[in-house]
Amino acid sequence: MQVLRTFVAVADKRSFVEAARALGVSPTAASRGIAGLEETLGVTLLRRTTRSVALTPEGEAYLDRCRHALEELDDAARAVRGDAAEPRGLLIVTAPVVFGRLHILPIVEQLLRAHAGLDVRLTLTDRVVRLVEEGVDVAVRIAELSDSALHAVRIAQVRRVLVASPKYLKSRGVPATVADLGGHDLIGFDNFTRNGEWRFGASGEVVVKCEPRLMTNSVDAAIDAAISGLGISRVLDYQVEQHVADGRLRYLLANQDPPSVPVSLVYQANRLRSPNARALIEAARQHFAARAAAHKKGAAR
């Protein structure tokens, strides 16, 4: 186990000297330990020069596995000592870019303030991350989930909405039905334009052929284009909520929105034993429950 801790320390600090100092061993002992590990594995984990240390591709892949193995061992040790409930060590989380910035980052900040021994690596990306291969503890998925070996906790739901700026609507008019969209300039976002179609209605039964004037893989770009008056875009409600509240955008054809999309936290079954993962899941549940209650209260006024 010590050699794995040495490898992680060297990889993090990119220095045998700094890693050895942090671990309380000599640089020679650290170097010999890594050399022995590489010999056992039959691969080179680190590229060494006189000035730097860098991970090889094999080292990158092995590093995430080492982190998880060490965390499992640390969890077991904490359980034996009776302090398993306290989050500590590294928690690796991934989420879609905008959702992560608006909702997951505040949850992470709350956890970091509450637990001094906890560190978090938060990766915001709109691609689907492979938890096992990329060493992720918990991932946020905004989609209907297919059957898999992963466990999931549903924490919220979001709507696919049409939006346009007041400037655009003043110039081109407000569509009264989904059929009217054919006469408007559309802004397509890859995630919601499948086979050149937009679907509407309670079960997605109404299909509109979408021929965007602008197609982009960036939701921020799609929203910015809509705000500038370029046309009508389809996004998720949380992505434009503030823009609508501030009057920069307006919702369109809300009575034709397709079914809501679930937001879930997904994780490997063994991660639920981790105090870190449990703390994130519970904090997320509380965050979105409070948000739903606030929306309900506001709607009742």
C-alpha positions in Angstrom: 0.0 0.0 0.0 2.9 2.4 0.8 4.2 2.1 -2.8 0.8 3.1 -4.1 0.8 6.1 -1.8 4.2 7.0 -3.1 3.1 6.8 -6.7 0.1 9.0 -6.1 2.2 11.5 -4.2 4.8 11.7 -7.0 2.1 12.0 -9.7 0.4 14.8 -7.8 3.5 16.8 -7.0 5.4 15.9 -10.2 8.5 15.6 -8.0 10.1 12.7 -6.2 11.7 15.2 -3.8 8.4 16.9 -2.9 6.6 13.6 -2.6 9.3 12.1 -0.4 9.1 15.1 1.8 5.3 14.9 2.2 5.6 11.1 3.0 8.5 11.4 5.3 10.8 9.2 3.3 14.0 9.8 1.3 13.8 10.6 -2.4 16.0 7.5 -3.0 13.5 5.3 -1.2 10.6 6.9 -3.2 12.4 6.4 -6.5 13.3 2.8 -5.7 9.7 2.1 -4.7 8.3 3.4 -8.0 11.0 1.5 -10.0 9.9 -1.7 -8.2 6.3 -1.0 -8.9 7.0 -0.4 -12.6 9.0 -3.6 -12.8 6.2 -5.6 -11.2 3.6 -4.1 -13.6 5.8 -4.4 -16.6 5.0 -0.8 -17.7 6.5 2.7 -17.3 4.3 4.8 -15.2 6.4 8.0 -15.0 8.7 9.8 -17.4 11.6 11.2 -15.6 14.0 14.0 -16.7 16.4 16.0 -14.6 13.8 18.8 -14.3 10.4 17.2 -14.3 8.3 14.1 -13.7 5.3 13.3 -16.0 2.8 10.5 -16.2 2.7 8.2 -19.1 -0.7 7.2 -20.6 -0.4 4.0 -18.6 0.4 6.0 -15.5 -2.6 8.2 -16.0 -4.9 5.2 -16.2 -3.2 3.5 -13.2 -3.4 6.7 -11.1 -7.2 6.8 -10.9 -7.3 3.1 -10.0 -4.7 3.7 -7.2 -6.7 6.6 -5.8 -9.8 4.4 -5.5 -7.9 1.5 -4.1 -6.4 3.7 -1.4 -9.7 5.3 -0.7 -11.3 1.9 -0.3 -8.6 0.9 2.2 -8.9 4.1 4.0 -12.7 3.7 4.2 -12.2 0.2 5.7 -9.7 1.6 8.3 -12.1 4.4 9.3 -14.9 1.8 9.7 -12.7 -0.3 12.0 -11.9 2.8 14.0 -15.5 3.8 14.1 -15.1 7.2 12.3 -16.4 6.1 8.9 -19.2 8.7 8.8 -16.8 11.7 8.4 -16.0 12.6 4.8 -12.3 12.9 4.1 -9.8 12.3 1.3 -10.6 12.8 -2.4 -14.1 12.9 -3.9 -14.2 12.9 -7.8 -17.4 14.3 -9.3 -18.4 15.2 -12.8 -21.4 17.1 -14.1 -22.7 18.9 -17.3 -21.1 22.3 -17.6 -23.9 24.7 -16.9 -25.8 22.5 -14.5 -22.5 21.8 -12.6 -21.7 25.5 -12.4 -25.2 26.5 -11.2 -26.0 23.7 -8.9 -23.2 21.2 -8.2 -20.5 23.7 -7.4 -22.6 25.3 -4.6 -23.1 21.8 -3.1 -19.4 21.1 -3.3 -18.6 24.4 -1.7 -21.0 23.6 1.1 -19.3 20.2 1.6 -15.8 21.7 1.6 -16.8 24.2 4.2 -18.3 21.5 6.4 -15.6 18.9 6.2 -12.0 20.1 6.6 -10.5 16.8 5.6 -12.4 16.5 2.3 -10.9 17.4 -1.1 -13.0 17.5 -4.3 -12.1 17.2 -8.0 -15.0 18.6 -10.0 -15.0 18.1 -13.7 -17.6 20.0 -15.8 -18.1 18.5 -19.2 -21.1 17.9 -21.5 -19.8 14.5 -22.7 -20.9 11.2 -21.0 -18.1 10.2 -18.6 -17.3 6.6 -18.0 -17.2 6.2 -14.2 -15.1 3.1 -13.9 -12.6 3.8 -16.6 -12.1 7.5 -15.6 -12.1 6.9 -11.8 -15.2 9.0 -11.1 -17.1 8.6 -7.8 -20.4 10.3 -8.6 -21.6 11.7 -11.9 -24.6 13.9 -12.8 -26.7 12.6 -15.7 -29.5 14.6 -17.3 -31.3 11.9 -19.3 -33.5 8.9 -19.1 -31.1 6.2 -17.8 -30.6 2.9 -19.6 -30.2 -0.2 -17.6 -26.7 -0.6 -16.4 -24.6 -1.8 -13.5 -24.6 1.7 -12.1 -26.8 2.8 -9.2 -28.8 6.1 -9.5 -30.6 8.5 -7.3 -33.0 10.9 -9.0 -32.6 14.4 -7.5 -34.6 16.7 -9.8 -36.1 17.0 -13.2 -35.8 19.7 -15.9 -37.8 20.7 -19.0 -36.8 21.2 -22.6 -38.0 24.7 -23.5 -38.2 27.0 -26.4 -36.9 30.6 -25.9 -36.4 33.7 -27.9 -35.6 37.3 -27.2 -38.2 40.1 -27.0 -36.3 41.8 -29.9 -36.7 38.7 -32.1 -40.4 38.2 -31.3 -41.2 41.9 -31.9 -39.6 41.6 -35.3 -40.9 38.1 -36.4 -43.9 37.5 -34.2 -44.8 35.0 -31.5 -45.4 31.4 -32.8 -48.9 30.3 -31.7 -48.4 26.6 -32.5 -45.5 24.3 -33.1 -46.3 24.2 -36.8 -45.5 28.0 -36.9 -41.9 27.2 -36.1 -41.3 26.3 -39.8 -41.6 30.0 -40.6 -39.0 31.1 -37.9 -35.2 31.2 -37.6 -34.1 28.3 -35.4 -31.0 27.8 -33.3 -30.1 24.2 -32.8 -28.1 22.6 -30.0 -26.7 19.2 -30.7 -28.1 17.5 -27.6 -31.7 18.4 -28.5 -31.8 18.1 -32.3 -31.9 14.4 -33.1 -32.3 13.3 -36.7 -33.1 16.9 -37.6 -36.3 16.9 -35.4 -37.7 18.6 -32.4 -40.4 16.7 -30.5 -43.3 18.2 -28.6 -46.3 17.1 -26.6 -47.0 14.9 -23.5 -45.3 11.9 -25.1 -43.2 13.5 -27.8 -45.8 12.7 -30.4 -45.7 16.0 -32.2 -42.6 16.1 -34.5 -41.3 19.3 -36.1 -38.6 19.2 -38.8 -35.8 21.4 -37.5 -33.6 23.2 -40.0 -31.5 25.5 -37.9 -29.9 28.6 -39.3 -27.3 28.0 -36.5 -26.3 24.6 -35.2 -23.8 24.5 -32.3 -22.5 22.0 -29.8 -22.3 24.7 -27.1 -25.4 25.5 -25.1 -23.8 28.9 -24.1 -23.4 29.8 -27.7 -27.0 28.8 -28.5 -28.3 30.9 -25.6 -26.1 33.9 -26.5 -27.4 33.7 -30.1 -31.0 33.7 -28.9 -30.4 36.6 -26.5 -28.9 38.6 -29.5 -32.1 38.1 -31.5 -30.8 35.5 -34.0 -33.8 33.2 -33.5 -35.6 30.6 -31.4 -33.6 28.1 -29.5 -34.4 24.9 -27.5 -32.5 24.4 -24.3 -33.1 23.1 -20.7 -35.1 25.4 -18.4 -32.4 25.8 -15.8 -29.9 27.0 -18.4 -32.1 30.1 -19.2 -34.0 30.6 -16.0 -32.2 33.7 -15.0 -32.2 35.1 -18.5 -36.0 34.7 -18.5 -36.4 36.3 -15.1 -34.3 39.3 -16.2 -36.3 39.7 -19.4 -33.6 38.8 -21.9 -35.5 35.8 -23.1 -39.2 34.6 -23.1 -40.5 31.0 -23.0 -42.6 30.0 -26.0 -45.3 27.3 -26.4 -44.9 26.1 -22.9 -48.1 24.0 -23.1 -46.4 21.9 -25.8 -43.2 21.1 -23.9 -42.2 17.4 -24.1 -42.0 15.3 -20.9 -39.5 16.5 -18.2 -36.0 15.0 -18.2 -34.8 13.4 -14.9 -31.6 14.5 -13.3 -29.8 11.7 -11.4 -26.6 11.1 -9.5 -25.1 7.9 -10.7 -22.4 5.8 -9.0 -20.9 2.4 -8.7 -22.6 0.2 -6.0 -19.5 0.1 -3.8 -19.3 4.0 -3.7 -22.4 4.2 -1.5 -20.2 2.8 1.3 -18.0 5.9 0.9 -18.7 8.7 3.4 -17.7 11.2 0.6 -20.2 9.9 -1.9 -23.0 9.6 0.7 -22.3 13.2 1.8 -22.6 14.5 -1.7 -25.8 12.6 -2.4 -27.5 13.7 0.8 -26.4 17.4 0.2 -27.8 17.2 -3.3 -31.1 15.8 -2.1 -31.4 18.6 0.4 -30.4 21.3 -2.1 -33.0 20.2 -4.7 -35.7 19.6 -2.2 -35.2 23.1 -0.9 -35.2 24.5 -4.4 -38.5 22.6 -5.3 -40.1 23.9 -2.1 -39.1 27.5 -3.0 -40.5 27.1 -6.5 -43.8 25.7 -5.1 -44.1 28.5 -2.6 -43.4 31.1 -5.3 -46.0 29.6 -7.7 -48.6 29.7 -4.9 -48.3 33.4 -4.4 
